Amino acid sequence: MSGREAAQSKRAKSRLTKTQRAGIIFPVSRVLRFMRSGPFFKYRIAAGAPVYMAAVMEYLCAEVLELAGNASRDHKKKRIVPRHILLAVGHDEELHKLLKNVTIPSGGVIPNINPVLLQKKACFTKKAIAEANGLGFPSEAKAKKVKPAAKKPVGTFFFFVIKTLHVLLDWFLGGRLNFLCLRF
């Protein structure tokens, strides 16, 4: 083997791709190509930018896949389906914030029950109803005299709203609102 052939074989062994030099799995050259053809086409792109972006994408994929794998294992399944990805993203606070406007097809919904609905049902006895209305129970009413609350003017605001809606509807329908008999 001549010196020239030895140098070429040595160069071939030491030739590494950008992905291999960065020590990641996602393709750096492809990310650079997409960056040039995408929204950054009119800007200069530094040499480290596609490496950084590929590393971030790899990290996010690894995080989502790890959490989805845990969710599939919790459901006693060996295959990750979109439902597991949705549950993984939904239960992780940071990923949920990142992907809050993302819809995952065939993912379903995140199980959620409002805490108000989980409270025990209220006891609707006569005594409880009387106490809720501010009245005493009949045996207590004799001992305590409850003053009736002062009457407030009822419906002033609602009257205004109804009249305004009536005027707008009458204008919109061109005066054909007479059949409703809502003249004020």
Stockholm file with secondary structure:
# STOCKHOLM 1.0

chainA/1-184         MSGREAAQSKRAKSRLTKTQRAGIIFPVSRVLRFMRSGPFFKYRIAAGAPVYMAAVMEYLCAEVLELAGNASRDHKKKRIVPRHILLAVGHDEELHKLLKNVTIPSGGVIPNINPVLLQKKACFTKKAIAEANGLGFPSEAKAKKVKPAAKKPVGTFFFFVIKTLHVLLDWFLGGRLNFLCLRF
#=GR chainA/1-184 SS CCHHHHHHHHHHHHCCCHHHHHTCSSCHHHHHHHHHHTTTTTSCCCTTHHHHHHHHHHHHHHHHHHHHHHHHHHTTCSSCCHHHHHHHHHHSHHHHHHTTTCCCTTCCCCCCCCHHHHSCCCCCCHHHHHHHTTCCCHHHHHHSCCCCCCCCCCSHHHHHHHHHHHHHHHHHHTSCCGGGCCCC
#=GC SS_cons         CCHHHHHHHHHHHHCCCHHHHHTCSSCHHHHHHHHHHTTTTTSCCCTTHHHHHHHHHHHHHHHHHHHHHHHHHHTTCSSCCHHHHHHHHHHSHHHHHHTTTCCCTTCCCCCCCCHHHHSCCCCCCHHHHHHHTTCCCHHHHHHSCCCCCCCCCCSHHHHHHHHHHHHHHHHHHTSCCGGGCCCC
//
